[in-house]
Amino acid sequence: MAAERGLELVRELHRAAGGHLPPFRVSRGGTGSSGGPAAGPLPLTVPLLQTEEMRQALEEMRALYERNQADVSEAKAGRTDLIFLIRFRHCCLLRNQRCLLAYLYDRLLRIRALRWEYGSVLPNTIQFHMSAEEVEWFNRYKKSLATYMRSVGGEEGLDLTQDIKPPKSLYIEVRCLRDHGEFEVDDGTTILLKKNSQHFLPRWKCEQLIRQGILEHVLS
């Protein structure tokens, strides 16, 4: 089917619903930009960047363009029967172009959402699913966001990533899922976050650690 490669890329994103981003791979069976995945699934990730499928779609576009160039010359010479075929190929070329742009743009939207979900440092499992260019784009986005947040909210700035959903209470009980080390709270007190220990802490200080899988919210 004409322009099927581009459509397959869009289908893959549709299959990766719920904000998940398919992982990066150079070719079938290849590895991602960070050398290997970390163990354990994460609630929000990225689908594999299908560079092989993208290459095939671009090759199809190039072939369609070259065949049209040849047929346009003949159509100008009087072969009017080729006009409909030329138009059909041109529509296929535009369809592939739209699918490729939609695929790449959708991935960027999902990568942007990762900054709000996980903070400025992404887990290795997620970075493995991203291309080098996508990692660079993420780093530039987080710097722009940090610059903006420092410019609002007074001298200390305003962290827009905190309390995205209005909290019911300012303090929550949390349990450590793994050893994390020392952790400083608002009054300067330092506590030790050790596996299976439980603490009553300010919600805003815990949100990033909960998203990263270091803490879990203990619901009474």
VOTIDO-879413 format. One record per residue: x, y, z of N, C-alpha, C in turn. Coordinates in Angstrom, 3 decimals. Layout:
! residues N
+----------+----------+----------+----------+----------+----------+----------+----------+----------+
|      n_u |      n_v |      n_w |     ca_u |     ca_v |     ca_w |      c_u |      c_v |      c_w |
+----------+----------+----------+----------+----------+----------+----------+----------+----------+
|        X |        Y |        Z |        X |        Y |        Z |        X |        Y |        Z |
...
+----------+----------+----------+----------+----------+----------+----------+----------+----------+
//
This chain:
! residues 220
+----------+----------+----------+----------+----------+----------+----------+----------+----------+
|      n_u |      n_v |      n_w |     ca_u |     ca_v |     ca_w |      c_u |      c_v |      c_w |
+----------+----------+----------+----------+----------+----------+----------+----------+----------+
|    0.837 |   -1.195 |    0.000 |    0.000 |    0.000 |    0.000 |    0.872 |    1.246 |    0.000 |
|    0.540 |    2.217 |   -0.841 |    1.329 |    3.434 |   -0.938 |    1.264 |    4.220 |    0.366 |
|    2.427 |    4.793 |    0.756 |    2.539 |    5.621 |    1.966 |    2.225 |    4.848 |    3.244 |
|    2.395 |    3.536 |    3.233 |    2.078 |    2.716 |    4.400 |    3.099 |    2.911 |    5.522 |
|    4.371 |    3.174 |    5.154 |    5.414 |    3.307 |    6.171 |    5.127 |    4.465 |    7.121 |
|    4.763 |    5.605 |    6.557 |    4.462 |    6.758 |    7.402 |    3.269 |    6.511 |    8.296 |
|    2.250 |    5.840 |    7.754 |    1.055 |    5.552 |    8.542 |    1.371 |    4.609 |    9.693 |
|    2.286 |    3.662 |    9.484 |    2.642 |    2.711 |   10.531 |    3.285 |    3.419 |   11.726 |
|    4.042 |    4.486 |   11.465 |    4.635 |    5.251 |   12.562 |    3.550 |    5.883 |   13.431 |
|    2.525 |    6.425 |   12.789 |    1.418 |    7.030 |   13.531 |    0.663 |    5.963 |   14.318 |
|    0.495 |    4.784 |   13.717 |   -0.196 |    3.691 |   14.415 |    0.554 |    3.286 |   15.679 |
|    1.885 |    3.303 |   15.609 |    2.663 |    2.903 |   16.781 |    2.417 |    3.854 |   17.949 |
|    2.382 |    5.152 |   17.661 |    2.097 |    6.108 |   18.732 |    0.690 |    5.912 |   19.283 |
|   -0.241 |    5.561 |   18.399 |   -1.616 |    5.322 |   18.853 |   -1.667 |    4.110 |   19.777 |
|   -0.846 |    3.096 |   19.465 |   -0.810 |    1.905 |   20.320 |   -0.185 |    2.229 |   21.676 |
|    0.750 |    3.171 |   21.703 |    1.397 |    3.569 |   22.962 |    0.583 |    4.675 |   23.609 |
|   -0.595 |    4.344 |   24.070 |   -1.522 |    5.347 |   24.607 |   -1.129 |    5.738 |   26.021 |
|   -1.843 |    6.720 |   26.550 |   -1.643 |    7.131 |   27.934 |   -0.379 |    7.918 |   28.175 |
|    0.166 |    8.581 |   27.135 |    1.361 |    9.394 |   27.318 |    2.655 |    8.621 |   27.217 |
|    2.596 |    7.306 |   26.976 |    3.812 |    6.514 |   26.849 |    4.491 |    6.827 |   25.527 |
|    5.809 |    6.913 |   25.568 |    6.584 |    7.217 |   24.369 |    7.390 |    5.999 |   23.986 |
|    7.161 |    5.413 |   22.772 |    7.896 |    4.216 |   22.384 |    9.397 |    4.461 |   22.363 |
|   10.285 |    3.466 |   22.745 |   11.718 |    3.690 |   22.889 |   12.482 |    3.896 |   21.588 |
|   13.702 |    4.424 |   21.710 |   14.577 |    4.685 |   20.572 |   15.336 |    3.425 |   20.186 |
|   15.426 |    3.147 |   18.893 |   16.335 |    2.108 |   18.412 |   16.826 |    2.508 |   17.039 |
|   18.099 |    2.220 |   16.780 |   18.707 |    2.598 |   15.508 |   18.202 |    1.701 |   14.400 |
|   18.057 |    0.428 |   14.674 |   17.512 |   -0.521 |   13.709 |   16.896 |   -1.648 |   14.510 |
|   16.316 |   -2.617 |   13.832 |   15.672 |   -3.712 |   14.544 |   16.706 |   -4.453 |   15.390 |
|   16.429 |   -4.520 |   16.711 |   17.348 |   -5.209 |   17.608 |   18.475 |   -4.339 |   18.100 |
|   18.520 |   -3.035 |   17.742 |   19.592 |   -2.142 |   18.151 |   19.384 |   -1.655 |   19.569 |
|   20.319 |   -0.784 |   20.020 |   20.244 |   -0.247 |   21.369 |   20.004 |    1.230 |   21.323 |
|   19.630 |    1.767 |   22.446 |   19.312 |    3.182 |   22.522 |   20.502 |    4.025 |   22.888 |
|   20.241 |    5.304 |   23.198 |   21.314 |    6.253 |   23.383 |   22.067 |    6.062 |   24.690 |
|   21.496 |    5.359 |   25.674 |   22.173 |    5.236 |   26.954 |   22.831 |    3.880 |   27.155 |
|   22.811 |    3.004 |   26.152 |   23.532 |    1.754 |   26.208 |   22.731 |    0.576 |   26.695 |
|   21.630 |    0.750 |   27.400 |   20.835 |   -0.378 |   27.851 |   19.783 |    0.059 |   28.838 |
|   18.677 |   -0.694 |   28.909 |   17.588 |   -0.298 |   29.794 |   17.852 |   -0.670 |   31.229 |
|   17.319 |    0.110 |   32.150 |   17.372 |   -0.243 |   33.560 |   16.249 |   -1.215 |   33.866 |
|   16.416 |   -1.953 |   34.959 |   15.412 |   -2.957 |   35.304 |   14.169 |   -2.295 |   35.860 |
|   13.010 |   -2.899 |   35.548 |   11.760 |   -2.440 |   36.131 |   11.047 |   -1.418 |   35.288 |
|    9.725 |   -1.584 |   35.097 |    8.949 |   -0.642 |   34.302 |    8.686 |    0.650 |   35.055 |
|    8.457 |    1.719 |   34.307 |    8.101 |    3.002 |   34.891 |    6.717 |    3.388 |   34.407 |
|    5.982 |    4.202 |   35.175 |    4.612 |    4.533 |   34.794 |    4.518 |    5.387 |   33.551 |
|    5.571 |    6.136 |   33.218 |    5.539 |    6.977 |   32.031 |    6.858 |    6.810 |   31.307 |
|    6.813 |    6.454 |   30.035 |    8.049 |    6.207 |   29.288 |    7.886 |    6.708 |   27.863 |
|    8.800 |    6.331 |   26.971 |    8.762 |    6.793 |   25.585 |    8.930 |    5.623 |   24.601 |
|    8.031 |    5.493 |   23.412 |    8.174 |    4.355 |   22.510 |    9.459 |    4.407 |   21.701 |
|    9.989 |    3.285 |   21.215 |   11.222 |    3.259 |   20.406 |   11.089 |    4.161 |   19.182 |
|   12.082 |    5.015 |   18.987 |   12.095 |    5.861 |   17.790 |   12.422 |    4.983 |   16.590 |
|   11.480 |    4.867 |   15.659 |   11.603 |    3.927 |   14.551 |   12.419 |    4.545 |   13.413 |
|   13.735 |    4.605 |   13.584 |   14.567 |    5.230 |   12.560 |   14.585 |    4.407 |   11.274 |
|   14.467 |    3.085 |   11.381 |   14.445 |    2.253 |   10.172 |   13.172 |    2.514 |    9.377 |
|   12.033 |    2.571 |   10.069 |   10.774 |    2.865 |    9.392 |   10.776 |    4.281 |    8.815 |
|   11.388 |    5.217 |    9.538 |   11.497 |    6.584 |    9.021 |   12.359 |    6.618 |    7.767 |
|   13.456 |    5.872 |    7.786 |   14.330 |    5.824 |    6.611 |   13.589 |    5.262 |    5.405 |
|   12.807 |    4.202 |    5.628 |   12.055 |    3.606 |    4.525 |   11.002 |    4.570 |    3.987 |
|   10.349 |    5.310 |    4.886 |    9.352 |    6.290 |    4.441 |   10.005 |    7.395 |    3.619 |
|   11.180 |    7.852 |    4.043 |   11.893 |    8.895 |    3.300 |   12.371 |    8.382 |    1.947 |
|   12.806 |    7.120 |    1.907 |   13.219 |    6.532 |    0.629 |   12.036 |    6.434 |   -0.327 |
|   10.869 |    6.068 |    0.205 |    9.671 |    6.012 |   -0.629 |    9.327 |    7.401 |   -1.165 |
|    9.455 |    8.419 |   -0.328 |    9.181 |    9.786 |   -0.765 |   10.155 |   10.218 |   -1.856 |
|   11.422 |    9.852 |   -1.681 |   12.419 |   10.200 |   -2.693 |   12.119 |    9.514 |   -4.022 |
|   11.731 |    8.235 |   -3.952 |   11.418 |    7.496 |   -5.178 |   10.188 |    8.082 |   -5.872 |
|    9.161 |    8.427 |   -5.092 |    7.960 |    9.036 |   -5.672 |    8.291 |   10.362 |   -6.347 |
|    9.141 |   11.152 |   -5.714 |    9.506 |   12.456 |   -6.273 |   10.274 |   12.286 |   -7.584 |
|   11.225 |   11.357 |   -7.593 |   12.030 |   11.157 |   -8.806 |   11.178 |   10.642 |   -9.961 |
|   10.238 |    9.730 |   -9.673 |    9.365 |    9.219 |  -10.738 |    8.437 |   10.317 |  -11.245 |
|    7.973 |   11.172 |  -10.345 |    7.130 |   12.286 |  -10.774 |    7.902 |   13.274 |  -11.634 |
|    9.145 |   13.526 |  -11.267 |    9.955 |   14.448 |  -12.061 |   10.085 |   13.957 |  -13.498 |
|   10.304 |   12.646 |  -13.642 |   10.434 |   12.075 |  -14.986 |    9.106 |   12.140 |  -15.741 |
|    8.001 |   11.827 |  -15.059 |    6.698 |   11.812 |  -15.730 |    6.188 |   13.220 |  -16.035 |
|    6.572 |   14.199 |  -15.215 |    6.163 |   15.578 |  -15.489 |    6.742 |   16.047 |  -16.817 |
|    7.980 |   15.670 |  -17.073 |    8.601 |   16.047 |  -18.351 |    7.837 |   15.444 |  -19.521 |
|    7.417 |   14.171 |  -19.379 |    6.662 |   13.526 |  -20.458 |    5.266 |   14.130 |  -20.578 |
|    4.657 |   14.488 |  -19.433 |    3.323 |   15.094 |  -19.479 |    3.366 |   16.441 |  -20.195 |
|    4.420 |   17.190 |  -19.983 |    4.576 |   18.470 |  -20.674 |    4.747 |   18.270 |  -22.175 |
|    5.289 |   17.102 |  -22.536 |    5.507 |   16.802 |  -23.955 |    4.255 |   16.239 |  -24.624 |
|    3.154 |   16.077 |  -23.849 |    1.904 |   15.621 |  -24.453 |    1.297 |   14.387 |  -23.835 |
|    1.995 |   13.729 |  -22.901 |    1.459 |   12.519 |  -22.254 |    0.496 |   12.922 |  -21.137 |
|   -0.675 |   13.421 |  -21.500 |   -1.646 |   13.881 |  -20.496 |   -2.214 |   12.736 |  -19.663 |
|   -2.086 |   11.502 |  -20.141 |   -2.591 |   10.360 |  -19.379 |   -1.805 |   10.138 |  -18.086 |
|   -0.634 |   10.785 |  -17.972 |    0.193 |   10.616 |  -16.774 |   -0.188 |   11.577 |  -15.648 |
|   -1.048 |   12.543 |  -15.946 |   -1.354 |   13.585 |  -14.959 |   -1.977 |   13.003 |  -13.691 |
|   -2.920 |   12.083 |  -13.842 |   -3.574 |   11.508 |  -12.661 |   -2.588 |   10.687 |  -11.828 |
|   -1.673 |    9.977 |  -12.506 |   -0.664 |    9.208 |  -11.781 |    0.290 |   10.140 |  -11.030 |
|    0.634 |   11.249 |  -11.662 |    1.504 |   12.235 |  -11.002 |    0.829 |   12.794 |   -9.750 |
|   -0.453 |   13.110 |   -9.876 |   -1.188 |   13.645 |   -8.725 |   -1.286 |   12.615 |   -7.601 |
|   -1.499 |   11.354 |   -7.984 |   -1.597 |   10.299 |   -6.976 |   -0.280 |   10.168 |   -6.212 |
|    0.832 |   10.150 |   -6.947 |    2.136 |   10.038 |   -6.283 |    2.386 |   11.240 |   -5.378 |
|    1.997 |   12.416 |   -5.835 |    2.213 |   13.618 |   -5.034 |    1.403 |   13.556 |   -3.732 |
|    0.183 |   13.037 |   -3.806 |   -0.638 |   12.874 |   -2.595 |    0.007 |   11.887 |   -1.628 |
|    0.578 |   10.810 |   -2.165 |    1.273 |    9.831 |   -1.319 |    2.484 |   10.467 |   -0.647 |
|    3.209 |   11.294 |   -1.401 |    4.376 |   11.973 |   -0.854 |    3.972 |   12.897 |    0.299 |
|    2.905 |   13.669 |    0.080 |    2.435 |   14.577 |    1.128 |    1.915 |   13.816 |    2.347 |
|    1.294 |   12.656 |    2.096 |    0.777 |   11.865 |    3.218 |    1.926 |   11.370 |    4.089 |
|    2.989 |   10.856 |    3.457 |    4.152 |   10.416 |    4.219 |    4.762 |   11.574 |    5.004 |
|    4.832 |   12.729 |    4.356 |    5.394 |   13.902 |    5.027 |    4.583 |   14.268 |    6.270 |
|    3.268 |   14.282 |    6.150 |    2.418 |   14.615 |    7.296 |    2.565 |   13.588 |    8.416 |
|    2.643 |   12.311 |    8.034 |    2.780 |   11.255 |    9.048 |    4.109 |   11.376 |    9.792 |
|    5.199 |   11.641 |    9.060 |    6.509 |   11.780 |    9.694 |    6.538 |   12.973 |   10.644 |
|    5.993 |   14.102 |   10.204 |    5.971 |   15.291 |   11.055 |    5.093 |   15.072 |   12.289 |
|    3.945 |   14.416 |   12.100 |    3.059 |   14.132 |   13.234 |    3.742 |   13.197 |   14.227 |
|    4.469 |   12.205 |   13.710 |    5.178 |   11.238 |   14.554 |    6.227 |   11.941 |   15.420 |
|    7.063 |   12.766 |   14.791 |    8.132 |   13.443 |   15.522 |    7.575 |   14.479 |   16.499 |
|    6.539 |   15.203 |   16.080 |    5.956 |   16.228 |   16.949 |    5.283 |   15.598 |   18.166 |
|    4.595 |   14.486 |   17.961 |    3.931 |   13.814 |   19.078 |    4.951 |   13.317 |   20.089 |
|    6.087 |   12.811 |   19.601 |    7.143 |   12.361 |   20.513 |    7.657 |   13.527 |   21.357 |
|    7.832 |   14.694 |   20.734 |    8.317 |   15.852 |   21.488 |    7.326 |   16.266 |   22.573 |
|    6.032 |   16.182 |   22.270 |    5.023 |   16.511 |   23.280 |    5.112 |   15.550 |   24.463 |
|    5.350 |   14.282 |   24.175 |    5.451 |   13.296 |   25.253 |    6.734 |   13.505 |   26.054 |
|    7.818 |   13.852 |   25.357 |    9.081 |   14.115 |   26.053 |    8.945 |   15.352 |   26.936 |
|    8.244 |   16.370 |   26.447 |    8.015 |   17.569 |   27.260 |    7.257 |   17.215 |   28.544 |
|    6.285 |   16.306 |   28.438 |    5.508 |   15.899 |   29.618 |    6.378 |   15.187 |   30.652 |
|    7.477 |   14.549 |   30.191 |    8.365 |   13.849 |   31.121 |    9.015 |   14.820 |   32.103 |
|    9.309 |   16.036 |   31.644 |    9.920 |   17.030 |   32.549 |    8.988 |   17.335 |   33.723 |
|    7.707 |   17.401 |   33.463 |    6.735 |   17.704 |   34.514 |    6.463 |   16.484 |   35.385 |
|    6.665 |   15.302 |   34.829 |    6.388 |   14.076 |   35.585 |    7.565 |   13.665 |   36.462 |
|    8.807 |   13.720 |   35.917 |    9.972 |   13.177 |   36.616 |   10.955 |   14.231 |   37.104 |
|   10.806 |   15.479 |   36.663 |   11.764 |   16.499 |   37.063 |   12.841 |   16.698 |   36.012 |
|   13.934 |   17.354 |   36.405 |   14.974 |   17.734 |   35.447 |   15.911 |   16.594 |   35.082 |
|   15.918 |   15.518 |   35.869 |   16.786 |   14.363 |   35.589 |   15.910 |   13.156 |   35.298 |
|   16.012 |   12.641 |   34.070 |   15.189 |   11.493 |   33.676 |   15.854 |   10.187 |   34.084 |
|   15.079 |    9.184 |   34.476 |   15.645 |    7.856 |   34.750 |   16.313 |    7.280 |   33.506 |
|   17.336 |    6.454 |   33.702 |   18.056 |    5.849 |   32.573 |   17.132 |    5.034 |   31.682 |
|   16.116 |    4.411 |   32.287 |   15.187 |    3.598 |   31.507 |   14.489 |    4.430 |   30.443 |
|   14.195 |    5.678 |   30.759 |   13.524 |    6.551 |   29.800 |   14.514 |    7.110 |   28.792 |
|   15.696 |    7.535 |   29.253 |   16.687 |    8.085 |   28.327 |   17.104 |    7.055 |   27.287 |
|   17.089 |    5.776 |   27.664 |   17.404 |    4.702 |   26.720 |   16.454 |    4.700 |   25.533 |
|   15.231 |    5.166 |   25.733 |   14.216 |    5.164 |   24.689 |   14.276 |    6.391 |   23.792 |
|   15.206 |    7.298 |   24.063 |   15.264 |    8.556 |   23.327 |   16.514 |    8.621 |   22.465 |
|   16.404 |    9.326 |   21.347 |   17.577 |    9.557 |   20.503 |   18.435 |   10.652 |   21.122 |
|   19.663 |   10.798 |   20.622 |   20.555 |   11.846 |   21.132 |   19.950 |   13.225 |   20.907 |
|   19.276 |   13.400 |   19.763 |   18.651 |   14.690 |   19.460 |   17.489 |   14.980 |   20.413 |
|   16.745 |   13.934 |   20.774 |   15.632 |   14.120 |   21.709 |   16.137 |   14.449 |   23.107 |
|   17.248 |   13.826 |   23.520 |   17.843 |   14.150 |   24.820 |   18.299 |   15.607 |   24.832 |
|   18.912 |   16.044 |   23.725 |   19.351 |   17.440 |   23.629 |   18.150 |   18.392 |   23.699 |
|   17.062 |   18.035 |   22.999 |   15.858 |   18.874 |   23.035 |   15.294 |   18.953 |   24.444 |
|   15.280 |   17.820 |   25.155 |   14.787 |   17.801 |   26.535 |   15.633 |   18.712 |   27.420 |
|   16.956 |   18.651 |   27.270 |   17.839 |   19.484 |   28.089 |   17.606 |   20.972 |   27.826 |
|   17.396 |   21.326 |   26.566 |   17.125 |   22.726 |   26.243 |   15.767 |   23.164 |   26.800 |
|   14.787 |   22.281 |   26.748 |   13.460 |   22.617 |   27.278 |   13.509 |   22.822 |   28.787 |
|   14.200 |   21.928 |   29.499 |   14.231 |   22.059 |   30.960 |   14.978 |   23.327 |   31.379 |
|   15.996 |   23.734 |   30.599 |   16.696 |   24.980 |   30.914 |   15.782 |   26.183 |   30.696 |
|   15.007 |   26.153 |   29.620 |   14.069 |   27.249 |   29.355 |   13.007 |   27.326 |   30.450 |
|   12.507 |   26.157 |   30.874 |   11.498 |   26.128 |   31.935 |   12.075 |   26.642 |   33.249 |
|   13.315 |   26.234 |   33.563 |   13.953 |   26.686 |   34.802 |   14.170 |   28.199 |   34.788 |
|   14.569 |   28.732 |   33.637 |   14.769 |   30.178 |   33.520 |   13.466 |   30.923 |   33.758 |
|   12.378 |   30.403 |   33.191 |   11.080 |   31.058 |   33.381 |   10.633 |   30.985 |   34.834 |
|   10.780 |   29.828 |   35.477 |   10.316 |   29.674 |   36.859 |   11.113 |   30.563 |   37.811 |
|   12.391 |   30.817 |   37.490 |   13.182 |   31.732 |   38.321 |   12.737 |   33.184 |   38.155 |
|   12.101 |   33.482 |   37.022 |   11.717 |   34.868 |   36.732 |   10.381 |   35.262 |   37.363 |
|    9.651 |   34.297 |   37.918 |    8.352 |   34.590 |   38.528 |    8.364 |   34.144 |   39.989 |
|    7.438 |   34.685 |   40.783 |    7.297 |   34.229 |   42.167 |    8.265 |   34.846 |   43.144 |
|    8.856 |   36.000 |   42.821 |    9.745 |   36.658 |   43.773 |   11.178 |   36.179 |   43.686 |
|   11.937 |   36.394 |   44.773 |   13.370 |   36.103 |   44.768 |   13.664 |   34.617 |   44.615 |
|   12.851 |   33.771 |   45.224 |   13.104 |   32.334 |   45.180 |   12.518 |   31.666 |   43.943 |
|   11.761 |   32.413 |   43.147 |   11.138 |   31.815 |   41.976 |    9.908 |   31.004 |   42.352 |
|    9.345 |   30.336 |   41.380 |    8.128 |   29.544 |   41.599 |    8.249 |   28.226 |   40.849 |
|    8.190 |   27.119 |   41.587 |    8.273 |   25.791 |   40.978 |    6.886 |   25.386 |   40.484 |
|    6.669 |   25.521 |   39.188 |    5.361 |   25.224 |   38.610 |    5.068 |   23.732 |   38.551 |
|    6.087 |   22.903 |   38.753 |    5.881 |   21.456 |   38.661 |    5.333 |   20.867 |   39.959 |
|    5.304 |   21.655 |   41.020 |    4.791 |   21.171 |   42.299 |    3.283 |   21.384 |   42.392 |
|    2.615 |   20.459 |   43.062 |    1.167 |   20.569 |   43.325 |    0.373 |   20.835 |   42.057 |
|    0.658 |   20.053 |   41.008 |   -0.110 |   20.183 |   39.769 |   -1.579 |   19.871 |   40.041 |
|   -1.811 |   18.904 |   40.935 |   -3.162 |   18.636 |   41.427 |   -3.259 |   19.209 |   42.839 |
|   -4.263 |   20.033 |   43.136 |   -4.371 |   20.653 |   44.462 |   -4.362 |   19.595 |   45.569 |
|   -3.452 |   19.709 |   46.549 |   -3.368 |   18.701 |   47.614 |   -4.471 |   18.859 |   48.648 |
|   -4.854 |   17.736 |   49.269 |   -5.838 |   17.772 |   50.349 |   -5.178 |   18.117 |   51.678 |
|   -3.878 |   17.826 |   51.802 |   -3.145 |   18.161 |   53.021 |   -1.714 |   18.530 |   52.648 |
|   -1.066 |   19.335 |   53.493 |    0.294 |   19.795 |   53.208 |    1.341 |   18.757 |   53.586 |
|    0.996 |   17.846 |   54.504 |    1.921 |   16.795 |   54.927 |    1.325 |   15.428 |   54.597 |
|    2.200 |   14.497 |   54.238 |    1.755 |   13.138 |   53.931 |    2.708 |   12.127 |   54.567 |
|    2.205 |   10.931 |   54.764 |    3.042 |    9.843 |   55.264 |    3.594 |    9.068 |   54.075 |
|    4.903 |    8.822 |   54.101 |    5.550 |    8.129 |   52.985 |    6.401 |    6.981 |   53.513 |
|    6.609 |    5.990 |   52.642 |    7.475 |    4.854 |   52.953 |    8.599 |    4.803 |   51.922 |
|    9.816 |    4.561 |   52.378 |   10.967 |    4.451 |   51.473 |   10.957 |    3.084 |   50.795 |
|   11.059 |    3.083 |   49.479 |   11.098 |    1.836 |   48.726 |   12.524 |    1.340 |   48.524 |
|   13.502 |    2.243 |   48.668 |   14.912 |    1.852 |   48.588 |   15.753 |    2.898 |   49.324 |
|   16.969 |    2.532 |   49.670 |   17.862 |    3.463 |   50.363 |   18.149 |    4.668 |   49.471 |
|   18.045 |    5.863 |   50.069 |   18.279 |    7.094 |   49.305 |   19.289 |    8.016 |   49.969 |
|   19.520 |    7.837 |   51.260 |   20.478 |    8.686 |   51.958 |   19.801 |    9.814 |   52.717 |
|   20.582 |   10.835 |   53.034 |   20.074 |   11.945 |   53.835 |   19.155 |   12.845 |   53.018 |
|   18.168 |   13.423 |   53.724 |   17.162 |   14.269 |   53.075 |   16.842 |   15.419 |   54.020 |
|   16.983 |   16.651 |   53.531 |   16.776 |   17.828 |   54.374 |   15.373 |   18.384 |   54.185 |
|   14.687 |   18.653 |   55.287 |   13.335 |   19.212 |   55.239 |   13.390 |   20.721 |   55.466 |
|   12.212 |   21.365 |   55.524 |   12.133 |   22.828 |   55.534 |   12.905 |   23.487 |   56.675 |
|   12.840 |   22.913 |   57.871 |   13.462 |   23.558 |   59.033 |   14.950 |   23.272 |   59.150 |
|   15.530 |   22.620 |   58.145 |   16.953 |   22.310 |   58.167 |   17.280 |   20.967 |   58.772 |
|   16.274 |   20.288 |   59.319 |   16.486 |   18.960 |   59.890 |   16.802 |   17.956 |   58.793 |
|   17.760 |   17.080 |   59.066 |   18.136 |   16.047 |   58.103 |   17.635 |   14.699 |   58.593 |
|   16.947 |   13.985 |   57.724 |   16.478 |   12.641 |   58.061 |   17.113 |   11.648 |   57.098 |
|   17.168 |   10.401 |   57.502 |   17.763 |    9.351 |   56.682 |   16.655 |    8.552 |   56.009 |
|   16.651 |    8.596 |   54.696 |   15.668 |    7.821 |   53.933 |   16.244 |    6.433 |   53.685 |
|   15.800 |    5.492 |   54.497 |   16.277 |    4.114 |   54.424 |   15.132 |    3.203 |   54.022 |
|   15.438 |    2.153 |   53.295 |   14.408 |    1.250 |   52.790 |   13.490 |    0.780 |   53.915 |
|   12.179 |    0.858 |   53.649 |   11.103 |    0.429 |   54.553 |   10.858 |    1.385 |   55.727 |
|   11.638 |    2.462 |   55.841 |   11.353 |    3.447 |   56.892 |   10.179 |    4.325 |   56.469 |
|    9.423 |    4.835 |   57.449 |    8.265 |    5.678 |   57.171 |    8.451 |    7.047 |   57.811 |
|    7.959 |    8.075 |   57.108 |    8.162 |    9.449 |   57.564 |    6.916 |   10.272 |   57.264 |
|    6.748 |   11.348 |   58.024 |    5.657 |   12.305 |   57.819 |    6.298 |   13.598 |   57.330 |
|    6.159 |   13.884 |   56.039 |    6.932 |   14.954 |   55.408 |    6.038 |   15.900 |   54.615 |
|    6.545 |   17.125 |   54.337 |    5.795 |   18.041 |   53.471 |    5.564 |   17.424 |   52.092 |
|    4.356 |   17.533 |   51.608 |    4.005 |   16.924 |   50.333 |    4.915 |   17.418 |   49.203 |
|    5.158 |   18.735 |   49.163 |    5.898 |   19.287 |   48.031 |    7.343 |   18.805 |   48.000 |
|    7.889 |   18.405 |   49.175 |    9.253 |   17.887 |   49.218 |    9.323 |   16.438 |   48.746 |
|    8.170 |   15.768 |   48.721 |    8.153 |   14.330 |   48.416 |    7.741 |   14.011 |   46.983 |
|    7.089 |   14.957 |   46.308 |    6.461 |   14.637 |   45.025 |    7.442 |   14.057 |   44.011 |
|    8.614 |   14.704 |   43.855 |    9.584 |   14.213 |   42.877 |   10.093 |   12.822 |   43.248 |
|   10.335 |   12.590 |   44.543 |   10.829 |   11.282 |   44.981 |    9.773 |   10.199 |   44.786 |
|    8.509 |   10.564 |   44.940 |    7.433 |    9.601 |   44.684 |    7.392 |    9.250 |   43.205 |
|    7.515 |   10.266 |   42.336 |    7.497 |   10.024 |   40.891 |    8.682 |    9.176 |   40.444 |
|    9.817 |    9.338 |   41.140 |   11.015 |    8.586 |   40.774 |   11.037 |    7.184 |   41.369 |
|   10.015 |    6.843 |   42.162 |    9.939 |    5.497 |   42.723 |   10.787 |    5.296 |   43.962 |
|   11.262 |    6.388 |   44.581 |   12.058 |    6.279 |   45.806 |   11.147 |    6.205 |   47.029 |
|   10.059 |    6.962 |   47.009 |    9.073 |    6.944 |   48.085 |    7.718 |    6.507 |   47.543 |
|    6.866 |    6.039 |   48.432 |    5.474 |    5.795 |   48.082 |    4.580 |    6.429 |   49.139 |
|    3.453 |    6.937 |   48.689 |    2.502 |    7.585 |   49.589 |    1.738 |    6.503 |   50.355 |
|    1.796 |    6.552 |   51.675 |    1.073 |    5.591 |   52.510 |   -0.331 |    6.130 |   52.732 |
|   -1.309 |    5.443 |   52.180 |   -2.701 |    5.872 |   52.304 |   -3.336 |    5.191 |   53.504 |
|   -3.890 |    5.977 |   54.408 |   -4.498 |    5.408 |   55.620 |   -5.891 |    4.886 |   55.308 |
+----------+----------+----------+----------+----------+----------+----------+----------+----------+
//
